């Protein structure tokens, strides 16, 4: 629930904040922002249906990531680099990588001042390596909470496939790396 609904709600809240700040600029910007909120809300319902087992699994990784990035607010510019030719992944790999990207970008939106992020997937002879980086400084800490569920869940999903997930400060912001064994 955290990964699916949590991400969508974070994005909707971010868009709502943008609408509030941009309302003085006139109806076109407000209309665009509200359309994004509606689209993300529909996506949240799709995620919930998938959790309940009512819909098919995720599409292939490339289209799934592009759809995820299309719903992000415009103040966060995200570049996506996938290997060419595209890696043909099975559902467990697609799900682990998609959710790791979603969690990393959700945390970027919630916990930093980032204006840019990069999602890179590369394949070595033995592994798939996903890196998500941003250029943001962490926001001041809020009230204590149980937190860290999303990264912990992403770590467990990677470990279930024999992989690893690490997260921490990078050269210019935050960095999340997932490495999954590849036959």
N, C-alpha and C positions, 0 to 999 in steps of 0.2 A: 504494500500500500504506500509506504513512504516513497519508494522510487517512482512509482507511476503517478499517483495522485499528488504527491508532494511536489514533484517537478512542475506539473501543470498549474497547480495553485500558485506556486512561486512566480511563474511566468505571468499568470493573470494579474497577480498583485503588482508586479513590476509594470505591466501595461496600464493598470488602473492609476498607478502613480504618475506615469507619463501623461495620461489623459488629464489628470487633475492639473498638472503643471502646464500642459499645453492648451488648456481650454481657452485661455485668453487669445490664442492665435487664430481662433475661428473654427468653424464646423468641419472643414476638410480633414484636418489633422485629428480632430476628435472622432470623426467617423472612421478613419483608418484604424485608429487605436481600438475603438470598440469592435471593429470587424476582427481584429487580431484576438481580442479577448474571447469573442464568440468562437473562433476557430480553435483556440487552445482549450476552451471549455468542452467543445465537442471531442477533442483529443483525449481529455481526461475521462470522458464517458467511455471512449473506446478502450482506454487502458483498463478501466474498471471492468468492462465486459470481458476483456482478455483475461484478467485475473480470475474472473468467475468462470472462465472456460467457455464463453459463448461465441468467441470469434477465432479466426485462424491466427496462426503465429505471425510474428513480425515479417515484413517483406525483406528482401535481401538487404545486407548492411548498407550499401551505398544509398539506395533510395530511402531507407529508414533514417539514416543520419541527415540526409538533405531535408527531409520532412521535419525532423527535429529542429534543425537550424533555421528553417523558414519561419518557425513560430517564435523565435527569440526576438526581444525588443531591438529596434534599430540602433540603439546606443551601444550595443555590443557587436562589433564586427568580428565574425568568426570565419577563418579560412579552414578548408577541409582538403586534406591530401590523402588520397587513397592510392594503393599500388596499381600500376597498370601493367599487365592486364589485371582486372579486378580479381581479388581472391574469392574463390567460391567457398563460402563457409556453411557449415551445418547450423541448424537452429541454436544449439547451445552456445556456440561461439558467437553467433550474431547477437543473441540476447545478452551475453556477458559484456561484449564490447559496446553495444548500444546503451545498456544501462550504466556502464562506467562513464561514457561520454555524457549522458544525461545528468548523472549525479555531479560530475565535475563542473559542468556548465551551470547547473542549479546552484552549486556552492559559489561559483564565480558571481552570479547575480545576487545572491543573498549576503555574501560575506566580504565582498571586495569592491574596490573602486574601478575595476577593470573596464577598459573601453575596447579591448581587442583580445581575442583568444585564437588558438590554433589547435586543430585536431589532426593528428598525423597517424596513419597506420602504415607500417612497413613489415615486410616479411623477410626473415633471414632463413638460412637453411634449416634451422631447428625451432624457430619461434615466430609468432606474430607479436609485434610490439606496437602498442597503442600509446601515444603521448598526447595529453591535453594540457596546454599551458595558457596562462593569461598574463596580462601586464598590470594587474591590479595590486594595490596595497591592501592588506586586510583592513576591514572596518573595525572601529573600537568594539571590544567585546560587549555583548549585551548581557542580560540577566542569565544566570546559570540555567542550563537545561540538560536533559539527558543526551541530546545531540549525538552526532557521529554515527547515527544508525545507518545513514546512506552509504558512507564510505566503508563501514564495517560489513554491510551486506554485499557491497561490490567486491570487497576483499574475499569474502566467503564464496561468492560465485566464481571468482577467478580460481581460488584454491580447489574448488570442486572439479575443475578441468585440469588440475595439476599446474596451475599458473600462480602468478603473484600480482599484487597491486601495491604500489607504494605512492604516498602522497606527502607533499611537503613544499617548503619554499623552493622556488627555482631562481634562475638568474635575474628575472625581471618581474616576478610575481609568484603564482602558485603553479605547481606541476603535479599531475597525476599520471602514473605510468602503469600499464597493464602488460604483462608478458605471459603469453599462453603457448604451451608446447605445440609444435606443428609437425606432423609426421613427414 
